[in-house]
Amino acid sequence: MTKVDDPAIRALLAGYRSYKALFYDKRGDLTRRLASEGQQPNVLVIACSDSRADPAMLFNADPGEIFVVRNVAALVPPYEPDDGFHGVSAAIEFAVRDLMVSHIIVLGHSRCGGIAALNEMVHGEPQEREFIGPWVNVAREACALHGADLNEDTTSIELASIKNSIKNLKGFPWLMDRMNAGDLSLHGWWFDLDEGALHAHDAKTGQFSPI
Ligand SMILES: [Zn+2]
């Protein structure tokens, strides 16, 4: 049973009332249209679960504007069409093959706990969690891009992991079909929590720079 006098729950409900007043009272035309006609977002965002890097807040998105899948460290797993529980791949498939999005943004961020866990694993520190280690191991290949000499700063791994996720996206054959047809673009972005700055990956130079 939800205790509505709990401060955390009370804050959520206050936020919900503001949302409802804005999108169901003032902008009811938008939400009614979305409800009756369905969603047609142009963009898939693959983001981290981190509470400080919420894509809908970051991009000031309206309902229906972005299709989002979030997971620990904003990772894209490799294309593995077997009977495993591929939640992220299912979201990618729906966005690419059914919603027909035009853009996919892999959104990493600074001070990422998931990437820090990967960094610890690479350095041989034992993992005391059941699921985090095997999941962030998806990005281990990204660490190889930096050789064995990883320092305490996880930024380089965060950026490498974004590139690795883009590489994994390109392993999905129907996604590549749409890219080759020229109607789907991939973007690697990294959000700096300290500065509030958004950096984009340049596929030509391999570097990230503010946008
Ligand atoms: Zn994170």
Boltz pocket constraint, residues with backbone or C-beta under 6 A from the ligand:
constraints:
  - pocket:
      binder: B
      contacts: [[A, 48], [A, 49], [A, 50], [A, 71], [A, 72], [A, 73], [A, 74], [A, 109], [A, 110], [A, 111], [A, 112], [A, 113], [A, 114], [A, 115]]
      max_distance: 6.0
